[in-house]
């Protein structure tokens, strides 16, 4: 079964976040930032797996309502990665982003 448009968008944003975290981990010399990037990447990979396992048939209004929130938090995540000064900024941005994705997964799980 093909992915829905919302699922494709969420997966694209999650995969983009993974790429950013891999790049950050590859270039940082700060062990705390390296660890935070790797931990966040592992959490995001778990969300990717959850979305792929759902194989949704259609987007619902409840899921679509989360789309803007995911985009907003992805922007904050992008900003944190670009302007990282301390590992805490990355962890906070990743946690908010993952929280929004978790809501989407919960809504979708109820429909699967």
C-alpha positions in Angstrom: 0.0 0.0 0.0 1.5 3.4 -0.9 2.0 6.1 1.7 -0.5 8.9 2.0 0.6 12.5 1.3 0.8 13.4 5.0 2.8 10.3 5.7 5.2 11.1 2.8 5.6 14.7 4.2 6.3 13.4 7.7 8.7 10.8 6.5 10.5 13.3 4.4 10.9 15.7 7.3 12.1 12.9 9.6 14.6 11.7 7.0 15.9 15.2 6.5 16.3 15.5 10.3 18.3 12.3 10.3 20.6 13.6 7.6 21.1 16.8 9.6 22.0 14.9 12.7 24.4 12.6 10.9 26.1 15.7 9.4 26.3 17.3 12.8 27.7 14.2 14.5 30.3 13.9 11.7 31.6 17.4 12.1 31.4 18.2 15.8 34.3 17.8 18.2 32.1 18.2 21.3 31.3 14.8 22.8 28.0 16.0 24.3 26.8 17.3 21.0 27.9 14.1 19.3 26.0 12.0 21.9 22.9 14.2 21.7 22.9 14.0 17.9 23.2 10.2 17.9 20.5 9.8 20.6 18.2 12.0 18.6 18.9 10.2 15.4 18.0 6.9 17.0 14.7 8.3 18.3 13.8 9.7 14.9 14.6 6.4 13.2 12.1 4.8 15.6 9.4 7.2 14.5 10.2 6.5 10.9 9.8 2.8 11.6 6.5 3.4 13.3 5.1 5.4 10.4 6.2 2.9 7.9 4.6 0.1 9.9 1.3 1.8 10.0 0.8 1.8 6.2 -2.1 4.2 6.4 -4.9 4.0 3.8 -5.8 7.7 4.0 -5.1 10.9 5.9 -7.8 11.9 8.4 -8.7 15.4 9.6 -7.2 14.5 13.0 -3.9 13.6 11.3 -4.0 16.6 9.0 -4.4 18.9 12.0 -0.9 17.8 13.2 0.7 18.6 9.8 1.2 22.3 10.6 2.5 21.5 14.1 5.1 19.1 12.6 6.2 21.7 10.1 6.5 24.3 12.8 8.5 22.1 15.1 10.7 20.9 12.1 11.6 24.6 11.5 12.6 25.0 15.1 14.6 21.8 14.9 16.4 23.0 11.7 17.2 26.3 13.5 18.6 24.5 16.5 20.9 22.3 14.3 22.1 25.4 12.4 22.7 27.5 15.4 23.8 24.9 17.9 25.8 26.4 20.7 25.2 23.6 23.3 23.8 20.1 23.2 20.7 21.2 25.2 19.4 23.2 22.2 19.5 20.1 20.0 17.8 18.0 22.6 15.1 20.5 23.2 14.4 21.0 19.5 14.5 17.3 18.8 12.1 16.6 21.7 9.5 19.1 20.5 9.8 17.7 17.0 9.4 14.1 18.2 6.5 15.1 20.4 4.6 16.4 17.4 5.4 13.3 15.4 4.3 11.1 18.3 0.8 12.8 18.3 0.5 12.0 14.6 1.5 8.4 15.2 -1.0 8.0 18.1 -3.8 9.3 15.9 -2.8 7.1 13.0 -2.4 4.1 15.3 -6.0 4.4 16.4 -7.0 4.2 12.7 -4.8 1.2 11.8 
